[in-house]
């Protein structure tokens, strides 16, 4: 979805209570961010999560030999369609347990979801300069 293809694009919605729920510096450590991303994969019925990070590096210092380091978290969860990304993922602070769309349990394995406050998706913003999210959910697009 981009302005070039005539679609509106994504819009992040944050509830008024989000700041109260966040608290001060909730996600300011790499370990807390990685744990949150793994929990998101669990909630998406992932059976495999891979975490790649720079070993032997103090993760509270984003520079290693003058170079930025990367943390990559990949999982095989169900993913999101563009519509789900907009209505569910980009609705910050919403209570998943009260939604009829995705509810309190994961769709495939019926796991009780780990997410509590609807703000874990913001975790990477506490430590990252750039965030990239790729999702393989929804219908296949020819040529992609």
MDAnalysis code that builds the backbone (N, CA, C; Angstrom):
import MDAnalysis as mda
import numpy as np

u = mda.Universe.empty(432, n_residues=144, atom_resindex=np.repeat(np.arange(144), 3), trajectory=True)
u.add_TopologyAttr("name", ["N", "CA", "C"] * 144)
u.add_TopologyAttr("resid", np.arange(1, 145))
u.add_TopologyAttr("resname", ["UNK", "UNK", "UNK", "UNK", "UNK", "UNK", "UNK", "UNK", "UNK", "UNK", "UNK", "UNK", "UNK", "UNK", "UNK", "UNK", "UNK", "UNK", "UNK", "UNK", "UNK", "UNK", "UNK", "UNK", "UNK", "UNK", "UNK", "UNK", "UNK", "UNK", "UNK", "UNK", "UNK", "UNK", "UNK", "UNK", "UNK", "UNK", "UNK", "UNK", "UNK", "UNK", "UNK", "UNK", "UNK", "UNK", "UNK", "UNK", "UNK", "UNK", "UNK", "UNK", "UNK", "UNK", "UNK", "UNK", "UNK", "UNK", "UNK", "UNK", "UNK", "UNK", "UNK", "UNK", "UNK", "UNK", "UNK", "UNK", "UNK", "UNK", "UNK", "UNK", "UNK", "UNK", "UNK", "UNK", "UNK", "UNK", "UNK", "UNK", "UNK", "UNK", "UNK", "UNK", "UNK", "UNK", "UNK", "UNK", "UNK", "UNK", "UNK", "UNK", "UNK", "UNK", "UNK", "UNK", "UNK", "UNK", "UNK", "UNK", "UNK", "UNK", "UNK", "UNK", "UNK", "UNK", "UNK", "UNK", "UNK", "UNK", "UNK", "UNK", "UNK", "UNK", "UNK", "UNK", "UNK", "UNK", "UNK", "UNK", "UNK", "UNK", "UNK", "UNK", "UNK", "UNK", "UNK", "UNK", "UNK", "UNK", "UNK", "UNK", "UNK", "UNK", "UNK", "UNK", "UNK", "UNK", "UNK", "UNK", "UNK", "UNK", "UNK", "UNK"])
u.atoms.positions = np.array([
    [0.846, -1.172, 0.000],
    [0.000, 0.000, 0.000],
    [0.894, 1.239, 0.000],
    [0.754, 2.046, -1.012],
    [1.554, 3.262, -1.076],
    [0.778, 4.324, -1.839],
    [1.164, 5.568, -1.655],
    [0.492, 6.631, -2.400],
    [0.596, 6.444, -3.906],
    [1.649, 5.773, -4.381],
    [1.848, 5.594, -5.821],
    [0.834, 4.654, -6.449],
    [0.300, 3.687, -5.675],
    [-0.630, 2.737, -6.277],
    [-2.095, 3.100, -6.024],
    [-2.344, 4.308, -5.548],
    [-3.711, 4.774, -5.368],
    [-4.359, 4.333, -4.065],
    [-3.628, 3.623, -3.210],
    [-4.193, 3.215, -1.927],
    [-3.808, 4.230, -0.861],
    [-4.495, 4.151, 0.238],
    [-4.316, 5.147, 1.285],
    [-3.052, 4.941, 2.102],
    [-2.579, 3.707, 2.282],
    [-1.404, 3.441, 3.099],
    [-1.796, 3.056, 4.513],
    [-0.816, 2.862, 5.354],
    [-1.048, 2.444, 6.730],
    [-1.143, 3.647, 7.650],
    [-1.901, 3.495, 8.702],
    [-2.046, 4.567, 9.680],
    [-1.976, 3.953, 11.060],
    [-1.080, 4.470, 11.902],
    [-0.914, 3.997, 13.268],
    [-1.882, 4.738, 14.176],
    [-2.693, 3.986, 14.927],
    [-3.636, 4.584, 15.869],
    [-3.202, 4.247, 17.289],
    [-3.047, 5.256, 18.136],
    [-2.617, 5.051, 19.515],
    [-3.694, 5.577, 20.452],
    [-4.139, 4.715, 21.386],
    [-5.179, 5.143, 22.327],
    [-4.613, 6.156, 23.318],
    [-5.487, 6.956, 23.914],
    [-5.064, 7.986, 24.865],
    [-4.394, 7.394, 26.100],
    [-4.741, 6.176, 26.455],
    [-4.195, 5.566, 27.664],
    [-2.832, 4.917, 27.445],
    [-2.351, 4.929, 26.215],
    [-1.107, 4.236, 25.909],
    [0.055, 4.763, 26.741],
    [0.189, 6.047, 26.853],
    [1.303, 6.610, 27.622],
    [1.232, 6.154, 29.076],
    [0.029, 6.130, 29.651],
    [-0.120, 5.643, 31.026],
    [0.284, 4.185, 31.144],
    [-0.090, 3.376, 30.156],
    [0.234, 1.952, 30.192],
    [1.713, 1.696, 29.983],
    [2.346, 2.519, 29.160],
    [3.748, 2.295, 28.846],
    [4.654, 2.436, 30.057],
    [4.404, 3.443, 30.870],
    [5.326, 3.702, 31.956],
    [6.614, 4.279, 31.394],
    [7.554, 4.516, 32.275],
    [8.801, 5.136, 31.865],
    [9.800, 4.043, 31.469],
    [10.318, 4.146, 30.261],
    [11.388, 3.270, 29.785],
    [11.056, 1.783, 29.912],
    [9.861, 1.397, 29.516],
    [9.438, 0.000, 29.625],
    [10.276, -0.919, 28.745],
    [10.612, -0.463, 27.553],
    [11.375, -1.286, 26.610],
    [12.682, -0.596, 26.246],
    [13.552, -0.427, 27.212],
    [14.815, 0.244, 26.936],
    [16.004, -0.721, 26.937],
    [15.746, -2.011, 27.027],
    [16.799, -3.018, 27.000],
    [16.556, -3.982, 25.844],
    [17.632, -4.365, 25.163],
    [17.505, -5.278, 24.020],
    [16.856, -6.587, 24.442],
    [17.187, -7.092, 25.626],
    [16.614, -8.369, 26.068],
    [15.100, -8.288, 26.205],
    [14.577, -7.175, 26.706],
    [13.125, -7.013, 26.848],
    [12.452, -6.918, 25.482],
    [13.101, -6.252, 24.542],
    [12.548, -6.109, 23.195],
    [12.505, -7.467, 22.498],
    [13.593, -8.212, 22.564],
    [13.644, -9.525, 21.924],
    [12.599, -10.447, 22.553],
    [12.474, -10.423, 23.872],
    [11.465, -11.247, 24.547],
    [10.060, -10.895, 24.069],
    [9.788, -9.623, 23.874],
    [8.470, -9.185, 23.396],
    [8.212, -9.671, 21.975],
    [9.211, -9.604, 21.122],
    [9.048, -10.060, 19.737],
    [8.852, -11.571, 19.669],
    [9.515, -12.305, 20.527],
    [9.300, -13.753, 20.591],
    [7.877, -14.044, 21.062],
    [7.399, -13.306, 22.046],
    [6.022, -13.475, 22.537],
    [5.015, -13.177, 21.433],
    [5.294, -12.173, 20.600],
    [4.402, -11.863, 19.478],
    [4.335, -13.041, 18.507],
    [5.465, -13.695, 18.262],
    [5.483, -14.880, 17.409],
    [4.667, -16.012, 18.018],
    [4.787, -16.199, 19.315],
    [4.006, -17.222, 20.027],
    [2.506, -16.947, 19.851],
    [2.113, -15.690, 20.017],
    [0.707, -15.317, 19.862],
    [0.217, -15.524, 18.429],
    [1.148, -15.552, 17.465],
    [0.805, -15.772, 16.058],
    [0.958, -17.242, 15.678],
    [0.961, -18.130, 16.675],
    [1.046, -19.582, 16.464],
    [2.355, -20.037, 15.840],
    [3.426, -19.303, 16.049],
    [4.730, -19.735, 15.547],
    [5.165, -20.994, 16.291],
    [5.775, -21.909, 15.556],
    [6.376, -23.097, 16.158],
    [7.893, -23.007, 16.103],
    [8.395, -21.979, 15.418],
    [9.841, -21.797, 15.290],
    [10.136, -20.299, 15.267],
    [11.053, -19.857, 16.132],
    [11.488, -18.464, 16.164],
    [13.010, -18.459, 16.112],
    [13.561, -17.640, 15.244],
    [15.011, -17.500, 15.135],
    [15.389, -16.077, 15.504],
    [16.354, -15.944, 16.398],
    [16.845, -14.635, 16.814],
    [18.307, -14.537, 16.399],
    [18.633, -13.507, 15.631],
    [20.021, -13.245, 15.229],
    [20.422, -11.912, 15.838],
    [21.510, -11.942, 16.585],
    [22.013, -10.709, 17.183],
    [23.524, -10.798, 17.288],
    [24.179, -9.660, 17.447],
    [25.643, -9.668, 17.483],
    [26.151, -10.255, 18.794],
    [26.773, -11.415, 18.724],
    [27.323, -12.047, 19.917],
    [28.603, -11.335, 20.349],
    [28.868, -11.344, 21.629],
    [30.068, -10.705, 22.149],
    [30.015, -9.197, 22.101],
    [28.810, -8.649, 22.000],
    [28.623, -7.198, 21.909],
    [27.747, -6.734, 23.051],
    [28.127, -5.643, 23.663],
    [27.296, -5.059, 24.711],
    [26.090, -4.425, 24.024],
    [24.914, -5.009, 24.219],
    [23.744, -4.594, 23.437],
    [23.141, -3.274, 23.881],
    [23.620, -2.690, 24.980],
    [23.101, -1.368, 25.321],
    [23.905, -0.276, 24.623],
    [24.879, -0.679, 23.803],
    [25.649, 0.248, 22.984],
    [25.410, -0.119, 21.525],
    [24.610, 0.674, 20.793],
    [24.231, 0.287, 19.429],
    [25.385, 0.318, 18.424],
    [26.560, 0.800, 18.816],
    [27.675, 0.859, 17.886],
    [28.701, -0.214, 18.225],
    [29.133, -0.933, 17.202],
    [30.173, -1.941, 17.346],
    [31.221, -1.614, 16.304],
    [32.377, -1.214, 16.737],
    [33.451, -0.827, 15.822],
    [32.969, 0.239, 14.835],
    [32.181, 1.169, 15.326],
    [31.689, 2.247, 14.483],
    [30.526, 1.867, 13.582],
    [30.075, 0.609, 13.640],
    [28.983, 0.148, 12.792],
    [27.732, -0.093, 13.630],
    [26.589, 0.218, 13.068],
    [25.337, -0.125, 13.739],
    [25.160, -1.632, 13.731],
    [24.595, -2.191, 14.770],
    [24.328, -3.629, 14.791],
    [22.853, -3.882, 14.556],
    [22.530, -5.129, 14.220],
    [21.147, -5.514, 13.919],
    [20.703, -6.631, 14.837],
    [19.424, -6.586, 15.167],
    [18.756, -7.713, 15.803],
    [17.655, -8.128, 14.838],
    [17.631, -9.410, 14.471],
    [16.618, -9.912, 13.545],
    [15.861, -11.026, 14.248],
    [14.540, -10.894, 14.298],
    [13.678, -11.920, 14.877],
    [12.736, -12.385, 13.776],
    [12.815, -13.681, 13.464],
    [11.963, -14.268, 12.426],
    [11.173, -15.413, 13.034],
    [9.918, -15.549, 12.602],
    [9.119, -16.675, 13.081],
    [8.257, -17.206, 11.945],
    [7.659, -18.362, 12.181],
    [6.785, -18.964, 11.175],
    [5.318, -18.856, 11.594],
    [4.980, -17.781, 12.267],
    [3.591, -17.537, 12.656],
    [2.713, -17.262, 11.448],
    [1.410, -17.072, 11.691],
    [0.448, -16.965, 10.587],
    [0.532, -15.672, 9.803],
    [1.195, -14.652, 10.289],
    [1.339, -13.409, 9.547],
    [0.051, -12.598, 9.508],
    [0.102, -11.468, 8.809],
    [-1.038, -10.564, 8.716],
    [-1.235, -10.128, 7.279],
    [-2.486, -10.024, 6.885],
    [-2.797, -9.408, 5.593],
    [-2.660, -7.892, 5.780],
    [-2.607, -7.118, 4.689],
    [-2.560, -5.661, 4.840],
    [-3.740, -5.127, 5.658],
    [-4.920, -5.715, 5.472],
    [-6.098, -5.258, 6.224],
    [-5.957, -5.567, 7.713],
    [-5.431, -6.743, 8.039],
    [-5.211, -7.096, 9.443],
    [-4.133, -6.210, 10.068],
    [-3.096, -5.911, 9.311],
    [-2.046, -5.026, 9.814],
    [-2.649, -3.685, 10.205],
    [-3.517, -3.138, 9.344],
    [-4.126, -1.848, 9.628],
    [-5.105, -1.910, 10.798],
    [-5.997, -2.884, 10.791],
    [-7.064, -2.896, 11.797],
    [-6.645, -3.498, 13.137],
    [-5.666, -4.395, 13.155],
    [-5.283, -5.057, 14.402],
    [-3.901, -4.623, 14.892],
    [-2.881, -4.765, 14.058],
    [-1.518, -4.464, 14.481],
    [-1.316, -2.975, 14.735],
    [-1.860, -2.126, 13.872],
    [-1.634, -0.686, 13.998],
    [-2.637, 0.000, 14.921],
    [-3.429, -0.777, 15.617],
    [-4.322, -0.244, 16.647],
    [-3.608, -0.457, 17.978],
    [-2.866, 0.539, 18.421],
    [-2.038, 0.417, 19.613],
    [-2.866, 0.625, 20.867],
    [-2.682, -0.246, 21.839],
    [-3.362, -0.117, 23.122],
    [-4.709, -0.794, 23.155],
    [-5.112, -1.443, 22.070],
    [-6.386, -2.157, 22.059],
    [-6.286, -3.451, 22.854],
    [-7.392, -3.913, 23.388],
    [-7.420, -5.149, 24.178],
    [-7.822, -6.308, 23.283],
    [-6.861, -7.125, 22.909],
    [-7.113, -8.244, 22.003],
    [-8.153, -9.204, 22.569],
    [-8.156, -9.387, 23.856],
    [-9.063, -10.354, 24.477],
    [-10.536, -9.979, 24.287],
    [-10.801, -8.722, 24.005],
    [-12.181, -8.265, 23.830],
    [-12.588, -8.149, 22.362],
    [-11.663, -8.414, 21.449],
    [-11.963, -8.316, 20.021],
    [-12.567, -9.613, 19.528],
    [-13.581, -9.513, 18.705],
    [-14.156, -10.720, 18.118],
    [-13.268, -11.256, 16.997],
    [-12.475, -10.378, 16.356],
    [-11.643, -10.774, 15.218],
    [-10.549, -11.767, 15.607],
    [-9.762, -11.447, 16.647],
    [-8.678, -12.364, 16.993],
    [-8.750, -12.888, 18.426],
    [-9.467, -12.291, 19.302],
    [-9.786, -12.833, 20.620],
    [-8.623, -13.210, 21.517],
    [-8.928, -13.886, 22.636],
    [-7.927, -14.179, 23.659],
    [-7.065, -15.409, 23.383],
    [-7.322, -16.100, 22.297],
    [-6.547, -17.311, 21.984],
    [-6.022, -17.240, 20.556],
    [-4.894, -17.891, 20.344],
    [-4.315, -17.912, 19.002],
    [-5.213, -18.742, 18.081],
    [-5.231, -18.419, 16.782],
    [-6.197, -19.059, 15.888],
    [-5.980, -20.552, 15.645],
    [-4.750, -20.987, 15.477],
    [-4.498, -22.376, 15.108],
    [-4.376, -23.302, 16.323],
    [-3.510, -22.949, 17.258],
    [-3.239, -23.828, 18.397],
    [-4.065, -23.482, 19.637],
    [-4.841, -22.412, 19.553],
    [-5.703, -21.972, 20.670],
    [-4.900, -21.701, 21.940],
    [-3.694, -21.175, 21.769],
    [-2.862, -20.794, 22.904],
    [-3.434, -19.539, 23.555],
    [-3.410, -19.441, 24.880],
    [-3.768, -18.162, 25.494],
    [-2.713, -17.130, 25.088],
    [-3.134, -15.978, 24.607],
    [-2.163, -14.999, 24.126],
    [-1.366, -14.419, 25.287],
    [-0.100, -14.103, 24.989],
    [0.790, -13.563, 26.003],
    [0.653, -12.050, 26.112],
    [0.325, -11.397, 24.996],
    [0.223, -9.944, 25.006],
    [-0.769, -9.472, 26.056],
    [-0.389, -8.406, 26.772],
    [-1.233, -7.929, 27.854],
    [-1.774, -6.521, 27.633],
    [-0.943, -5.654, 27.089],
    [-1.326, -4.249, 27.038],
    [-1.571, -3.708, 25.635],
    [-1.321, -4.498, 24.625],
    [-1.508, -4.020, 23.261],
    [-0.443, -3.050, 22.806],
    [0.703, -3.038, 23.502],
    [1.761, -2.082, 23.168],
    [3.091, -2.752, 22.836],
    [3.159, -4.070, 22.913],
    [4.413, -4.768, 22.641],
    [4.976, -4.487, 21.267],
    [4.102, -4.205, 20.312],
    [4.559, -3.882, 18.960],
    [5.408, -2.619, 18.938],
    [5.325, -1.813, 19.983],
    [6.137, -0.601, 20.072],
    [7.505, -0.864, 20.690],
    [7.731, -2.082, 21.207],
    [8.971, -2.403, 21.911],
    [10.225, -2.025, 21.116],
    [10.316, -2.365, 19.829],
    [11.548, -2.034, 19.103],
    [11.864, -0.540, 19.056],
    [10.857, 0.310, 19.165],
    [11.098, 1.745, 19.112],
    [11.926, 2.227, 20.302],
    [11.968, 1.424, 21.375],
    [12.751, 1.805, 22.547],
    [14.244, 1.691, 22.347],
    [14.684, 0.871, 21.375],
    [16.126, 0.665, 21.194],
    [16.594, 0.806, 19.752],
    [15.684, 0.905, 18.801],
    [16.062, 0.867, 17.383],
    [16.016, 2.233, 16.727],
    [16.899, 2.408, 15.770],
    [16.861, 3.606, 14.924],
    [15.994, 3.361, 13.700],
    [15.963, 2.114, 13.253],
    [15.168, 1.747, 12.083],
    [14.516, 0.400, 12.343],
    [13.246, 0.276, 11.968],
    [12.493, -0.956, 12.188],
    [11.894, -1.381, 10.856],
    [12.031, -2.655, 10.537],
    [11.427, -3.202, 9.326],
    [10.579, -4.395, 9.723],
    [9.337, -4.403, 9.281],
    [8.429, -5.512, 9.576],
    [7.977, -6.101, 8.250],
    [8.154, -7.403, 8.111],
    [7.683, -8.129, 6.930],
    [6.691, -9.173, 7.402],
    [5.592, -9.304, 6.702],
    [4.592, -10.301, 7.057],
    [4.163, -11.044, 5.803],
    [3.972, -12.349, 5.966],
    [3.582, -13.179, 4.836],
    [2.112, -13.584, 4.939],
    [1.329, -12.846, 5.679],
    [-0.078, -13.187, 5.824],
    [-0.910, -12.693, 4.671],
    [-2.117, -13.217, 4.566],
    [-3.033, -12.795, 3.524],
    [-2.847, -13.617, 2.261],
    [-3.533, -13.210, 1.217],
    [-3.483, -13.924, -0.053],
    [-2.179, -13.667, -0.767],
    [-1.727, -14.653, -1.527],
    [-0.495, -14.510, -2.288],
    [-0.694, -13.478, -3.394],
    [0.358, -12.713, -3.650],
    [0.338, -11.717, -4.716],
    [1.257, -12.226, -5.826],
    [0.729, -12.345, -7.017],
    [1.500, -12.880, -8.124],
    [2.753, -12.049, -8.345],
    [3.881, -12.753, -8.531],
    [5.140, -12.076, -8.799],
    [5.860, -11.591, -7.573],
    [5.336, -11.822, -6.397],
    [5.991, -11.341, -5.164],
    [6.604, -12.491, -4.410],
])
